[in-house]
């Protein structure tokens, strides 16, 4: 079994810089190379993080015979092309969330992974951090009874800039894909199902959604609701309401603690589960563990789920009139 994996970074931008320190905390992970289509950017990133190889285009990165896994951190609109490029060269792929620009692209990525017999996973790192793993176990054990409602928020305040990917329709911008995917995926993970009914409202700017409110109904009648926004900050909390108690998770997408309240006894139990760094090492470990076991996808973040969430977001965007360039066809 392989004990060390060579990783390549495709797209040395903001997210890549955030994730880089976590590679040193993931056993067996080694960032061997970085690639960028912007002249000089890969070399600067490699110099900053002491990476051995820097490529000034993505083709050379995926053609490197020593590369095992490509981590794609390019803008949403390019995930399909970049993931396919890597997979068609036999590389395993971890792709930043949201998985793709839309459901059609997500389905193509899933099919490409199967055709090339390589591992593929959406980088929904929240699912793998210790506090969230524990919350999921407690919910599944019935610690708060039957879960009826999940309420969460994930809004931040970014100054308006049409050149920023968040406000740029050509990059697949908008707060639903950028931030709303967190509470949407989180609710589905806790319920162990995908919502069957959903609707929402959005305020638009520059052709993308900048403030959203969404309600979800799951197969057994369970409910979830969330807000997300690019121009109004929120606490990033999640509250899970059950028949026997509730769980409150501050900063749920990067949780280090949570509180469980028992309705019958009134007891409040606090769980503190800190981790080193920003916590991306857990998803990196999941990728390498799955590949080590010969798996082509993760059972914790399966590909069909990623495709389903993209389809749900497609329908929400369509109802709001948010259509990215090229989708009209």
C-alpha positions in Angstrom: 0.0 0.0 0.0 1.3 3.5 -0.9 2.2 5.5 2.2 3.1 8.9 0.6 1.1 10.7 -2.1 2.4 13.5 -4.3 -0.1 16.3 -4.6 -0.3 19.0 -7.3 -2.1 22.3 -6.8 -4.1 23.5 -9.8 -4.8 27.2 -9.2 -2.5 28.8 -6.6 -5.0 31.4 -5.3 -6.7 32.3 -2.1 -8.1 28.9 -1.2 -4.8 27.1 -2.1 -2.9 29.4 0.3 -5.4 28.6 3.1 -5.1 24.9 2.6 -1.3 24.6 2.2 -0.4 24.6 5.9 -2.8 21.6 6.4 -0.7 19.4 4.1 2.0 19.2 6.7 -0.6 17.8 9.2 -1.9 15.1 6.8 0.1 11.9 7.1 1.7 10.9 3.8 0.8 14.1 2.0 3.5 15.9 0.0 2.8 18.9 -2.3 5.2 18.2 -5.1 4.1 20.7 -7.8 1.9 23.6 -8.5 0.5 24.8 -11.8 -1.0 28.1 -13.1 -2.0 29.5 -16.4 -1.0 33.0 -15.2 2.7 33.6 -15.9 4.9 33.8 -12.8 2.1 32.8 -10.4 3.1 29.2 -10.0 6.7 30.0 -9.4 5.8 32.6 -6.8 3.6 30.2 -5.0 6.2 27.5 -5.2 8.8 29.8 -3.7 6.5 30.9 -0.9 5.6 27.3 0.1 8.9 25.7 -0.9 7.4 23.4 -3.5 9.8 21.6 -5.7 8.1 22.0 -9.1 6.2 24.9 -10.7 4.5 24.7 -14.1 3.2 27.7 -16.1 0.3 25.7 -17.5 -2.1 23.0 -16.3 -1.1 20.6 -19.1 2.4 20.2 -17.8 1.1 19.7 -14.2 -1.2 16.8 -15.1 1.5 15.2 -17.4 4.0 15.0 -14.5 4.4 11.2 -14.1 5.1 11.6 -10.4 1.8 13.3 -9.6 -0.8 11.2 -7.7 -3.5 13.7 -6.8 -4.5 17.0 -8.2 -6.3 19.5 -5.9 -8.4 21.9 -8.0 -8.8 25.3 -6.5 -9.7 27.3 -9.7 -13.0 29.3 -10.0 -16.2 27.4 -10.2 -16.7 27.9 -13.9 -13.6 26.0 -14.7 -14.0 22.9 -12.4 -15.3 20.7 -15.1 -12.6 21.4 -17.7 -9.8 21.2 -15.1 -11.1 18.1 -13.4 -11.5 16.3 -16.7 -8.0 17.4 -17.8 -6.5 15.8 -14.7 -8.6 12.7 -14.7 -8.0 12.0 -18.4 -4.3 12.0 -17.5 -5.0 9.3 -14.9 -4.8 11.6 -11.9 -7.0 11.4 -8.8 -8.8 14.6 -8.0 -10.0 16.6 -5.0 -12.1 19.5 -6.3 -13.0 22.5 -4.3 -16.6 23.1 -3.5 -18.9 23.9 -5.1 -18.3 20.7 -7.1 -19.0 22.3 -10.5 -20.8 25.2 -12.1 -24.1 23.2 -12.5 -25.6 19.7 -12.4 -24.7 18.9 -16.0 -21.0 19.6 -15.4 -21.1 17.7 -12.1 -22.6 14.6 -13.9 -19.8 14.9 -16.6 -17.2 15.0 -13.9 -18.6 11.9 -12.2 -18.8 10.0 -15.5 -15.2 11.0 -16.4 -13.9 9.7 -13.0 -15.7 6.3 -13.7 -14.4 6.1 -17.3 -10.8 6.8 -16.2 -11.0 4.7 -13.0 -9.7 7.5 -10.8 -10.8 8.8 -7.4 -12.9 12.0 -7.3 -14.3 14.0 -4.4 -15.8 17.4 -3.7 -13.7 19.2 -1.0 -16.5 19.5 1.5 -14.0 19.6 4.3 -16.6 20.4 7.0 -17.8 16.8 7.1 -14.5 15.4 8.2 -13.6 17.7 11.2 -13.9 16.0 14.7 -16.8 18.1 16.0 -19.0 17.5 13.0 -18.2 13.8 13.0 -19.3 13.7 16.7 -22.5 15.7 16.0 -23.4 13.3 13.2 -22.9 10.3 15.6 -25.0 11.9 18.3 -27.8 12.7 15.9 -27.7 9.1 14.5 -27.8 7.7 18.0 -31.0 9.6 18.8 -29.4 11.8 21.4 -31.8 14.6 20.7 -34.6 12.3 19.6 -36.1 12.7 16.1 -34.7 15.6 14.3 -37.4 18.0 13.0 -35.6 21.2 12.0 -32.2 22.5 11.1 -31.6 26.2 10.9 -28.3 27.7 9.8 -26.6 30.7 8.3 -23.5 31.4 6.3 -23.2 35.0 5.4 -20.2 37.3 5.1 -19.5 40.9 4.0 -17.4 41.3 0.9 -17.1 44.8 -0.6 -18.7 44.8 -4.0 -16.2 44.4 -6.8 -17.4 43.1 -10.2 -13.9 41.7 -10.8 -14.1 39.5 -7.7 -15.2 35.9 -8.5 -18.0 36.2 -6.0 -19.7 38.9 -8.0 -18.6 37.7 -11.4 -21.1 35.5 -13.4 -18.4 34.4 -15.8 -16.6 32.8 -12.9 -19.7 31.2 -11.6 -20.2 33.7 -8.8 -23.0 34.2 -6.3 -23.5 33.4 -2.7 -25.5 30.2 -3.2 -22.6 28.3 -4.8 -19.9 30.0 -2.7 -21.5 29.9 0.7 -25.0 28.3 0.5 -23.5 25.0 -0.4 -22.3 24.7 3.2 -25.7 24.7 5.0 -27.3 22.8 2.1 -24.8 20.0 2.3 -24.7 20.1 6.1 -28.5 19.6 6.4 -28.4 16.7 3.9 -25.5 15.1 5.7 -27.3 15.2 9.1 -30.6 13.9 7.7 -28.8 11.3 5.6 -31.1 12.2 2.7 -31.5 14.8 0.0 -34.3 17.4 0.1 -37.4 16.6 -2.1 -38.9 20.1 -2.0 -37.2 23.5 -1.8 -37.7 27.1 -2.6 -36.0 30.4 -1.8 -35.6 34.1 -2.5 -32.6 36.0 -3.6 -31.4 39.6 -4.1 -29.3 40.0 -7.3 -26.5 42.2 -8.3 -24.4 42.1 -11.5 -26.4 39.0 -12.5 -25.6 36.9 -9.5 -27.3 36.3 -6.1 -25.8 38.3 -3.2 -28.4 37.5 -0.5 -30.5 34.3 -0.2 -33.1 32.7 2.0 -33.9 29.0 1.4 -36.3 26.4 2.9 -35.9 22.7 2.4 -38.3 19.8 3.0 -36.8 16.2 3.3 -38.5 12.9 2.5 -39.8 12.2 6.0 -41.2 15.7 6.5 -38.0 17.0 8.2 -37.3 20.7 7.5 -34.2 22.8 7.1 -33.7 26.5 6.4 -30.7 28.7 5.8 -29.6 32.2 4.8 -26.4 33.0 2.9 -25.1 36.3 1.8 -22.1 38.1 0.3 -22.9 41.6 1.6 -24.2 41.0 5.2 -22.2 39.2 7.8 -23.8 36.6 10.1 -22.5 34.3 13.0 -22.3 31.1 11.0 -24.3 29.2 13.5 -26.4 26.0 13.1 -29.1 24.8 15.5 -30.5 21.2 15.2 -33.9 20.8 16.8 -35.0 17.4 17.9 -38.0 16.0 19.8 -35.9 15.4 22.9 -33.2 18.2 22.7 -31.2 20.4 20.5 -27.6 20.9 19.4 -26.2 24.4 18.8 -23.0 24.6 16.7 -21.2 28.0 16.6 -19.3 28.5 13.3 -20.7 25.1 12.2 -18.7 24.9 8.9 -15.4 25.0 10.9 -16.7 23.8 14.3 -14.5 23.3 17.3 -17.3 23.0 19.9 -21.0 22.5 20.3 -23.7 22.4 23.0 -26.3 19.7 23.5 -29.4 20.6 25.6 -31.7 17.8 26.9 -35.3 19.1 27.1 -36.4 16.6 29.8 -33.6 17.3 32.3 -32.6 20.8 31.2 -29.0 19.7 31.2 -26.6 21.4 28.8 -23.5 19.5 27.8 -20.6 21.3 26.1 -18.3 19.5 23.8 -15.0 21.1 22.9 -13.1 19.4 20.1 -10.3 21.8 18.8 -8.0 20.8 16.0 -4.6 21.9 14.7 -4.6 24.7 12.1 -7.6 25.3 9.9 -8.7 21.7 9.7 -8.3 20.8 6.1 -6.0 17.9 7.0 -9.0 15.7 7.7 -10.4 15.8 4.1 -6.8 15.3 2.8 -6.6 12.2 4.9 -9.9 11.0 3.6 -8.8 11.2 0.0 -5.5 9.3 0.7 -7.2 6.7 2.9 -9.8 6.0 0.2 -7.2 5.7 -2.5 -5.2 3.4 -0.3 -8.2 1.2 0.0 -8.8 1.1 -3.7 -12.0 3.3 -3.5 -12.9 5.6 -6.3 -15.1 7.8 -4.1 -15.8 8.6 -0.5 -18.8 7.1 1.3 -18.8 10.2 3.5 -18.9 12.7 0.5 -20.2 10.5 -2.4 -20.3 11.8 -5.9 -24.0 11.3 -6.4 -24.6 13.6 -3.5 -22.4 16.3 -5.0 -24.3 16.0 -8.3 -27.7 16.2 -6.5 -26.8 19.4 -4.7 -25.6 21.0 -7.9 -29.0 20.1 -9.5 -30.8 21.6 -6.5 -28.8 24.8 -6.7 -29.5 24.9 -10.5 -33.3 24.9 -9.8 -33.0 27.6 -7.1 -30.9 29.8 -9.4 -33.3 29.3 -12.3 -36.2 30.4 -10.1 -34.2 33.6 -9.3 -33.1 34.3 -12.9 -29.4 33.6 -12.2 -28.0 32.1 -15.4 -24.3 31.9 -16.1 -22.8 32.6 -19.5 -23.2 29.5 -21.7 -26.0 28.0 -19.7 -28.6 29.5 -22.0 -27.6 26.8 -24.6 
